[in-house]
Amino acid sequence: MMRRLLSASLAFLAVLFVVAQIVPYRVHNPPTTQGPTWDSPRTEALARRACFDCHSNESVVPWYGYIAPVAWLVRYHVDEARGAMNLSEMDLPQEEAHEAGEEVEEGHMPPGYYLTLHPGARLTEEERSALAAGLDATLGGE
């Protein structure tokens, strides 16, 4: 009895997993309309390394980011990040862009959960300070 229930439950979960792959809620990258006028090439390089996967239309999604339900979580976070600041659409109002340097300086960005799976986005203290200052200079920090 218990074995049949376990088998039925696993079969149901497998079917649910397969059906979930049909839901087309995944990250997509619309064209870049206007990037920022960077204060320096170093600021741009640091921002590309630590910010662009979420805060631009140039997101690089790892293989697991295409498998539901992880894909849904990745899409949600990217949509939320782009809504706060999108470095690929600087021709549109970016009401929170002036806070980017402060967020980086205080260690809120990039977030810890992101760094766990993207070690290349980790910044040294010197890089963090340089990126924060560069974002302030580029985006008009507070």
N, C-alpha and C positions, 0 to 999 in steps of 0.2 A: 504493500500500500504506500509506504513512505517513498519507496524507490519510484513508483509510478508518478507520484506527486512531484518529486524532484525532476524527473524526466519531462513531465508536462510543463513545469515551470521553466526549465532551461530551454525547451523548444519555443515556448511563448516569448522568452527574452530574445532568443535568436531571431525570431520573426520580427519582433519589435525593432531590433537593431537594424535589420535589413530594410525594413520599411522607413526607418528614420533617415536612411541615406537618400531617400527620394526627395525629402524636404530641401528646397534649393536656398537655404539660408546660410550662405558662405560669404567670405570677404571677396569683394570685387574692387578693382582699381580703376575708377574713372580717370579720364585724362587730366593731367596737370594743367591748370589754367594760368597760374602765376606763382612762382616761388618767391621767397623773400630775397631782398638785396642784402646778402650776408656782409657782416663787418669784416670777415676774414675767411680764407679758405679753411683754416683750422676749426672755426666755429661750425662751418658747414659739414666738415668731415665728422666732427663729434656728434652733431645733431643727426646726421645720417646713421651713424652707428647706434646711438642711444634712443632716438626719438621717432625716426621715420617709419618703422614698422607699424606704429599705431597712429601717429599724428601726420600722416601724409597719404596721398593716393598712390604711393609706391610701396605698399605693404608686401613683405616677403613672408608668405605663410608656409610654415614647415609642413611636412607630409601629414602629421597627425591633425593639423588644422583643417583638413578636408574631410575628416571622418566625424559624422554626427555621433554623439552630441557635443564633442569638443569643438567642432566647427561652429556651432551655434554660440558657444561661449566666446570664442575668438572673435566672431563677427560682432557680437554685442560689445565687447571691449573696444574694438577698433571703431565702431560707430560712435560710441561714447567719447573716445579720444578725439576723433575727427570733429565731433560736435563742439568740443572745448577749444580746439585749435587744429587747423589743417594747414600745414606748411606747403601744400600744393595748390591752395586756393586763396592766396593772399590778396587777390582782387576782390574778395568778399570780406565783410566785416568779421574780424577775429577778436571778439570782445574780451577773451581771456588770455590772449597772446602776451600781453604785457606782464602777466604773472609767471610766464614760463621760466625765466631765470631764477626767480624766488623758489619755485617748486623744485627745480634741480638743486639749487644751493641747500635747501632744507632736507634733501634726500627723499622727497616724495616721488620724484621721477628720476629715472624709470622705476616703476614699482617692483618690490621684492619678488612677487609671484612671477613677474616677467623675467627677471634676472635669473631665476632658478633654471629656466629652460633656454635662456639666451645669454650665456656667459660673455659673449662678445660685446654685449651692451654695458657690461660693468665698467664703471669709471673710477679711476684713482681720485684721490682728493684733489690733486692738481688739475686733472681733467674736468672734474666736477666744477671747480671754481672757474676754470677757463670757459667751459660751456655756459655756465650761468652768466658770467660777464658778457660773453659774446651774444647770448640770447637777449640780454638787456639792451646791448648796443644795437642789435639788429631789429628787435621787436618793440623797443621803447619800454623798458622795464620801469617798475615803480621807483 
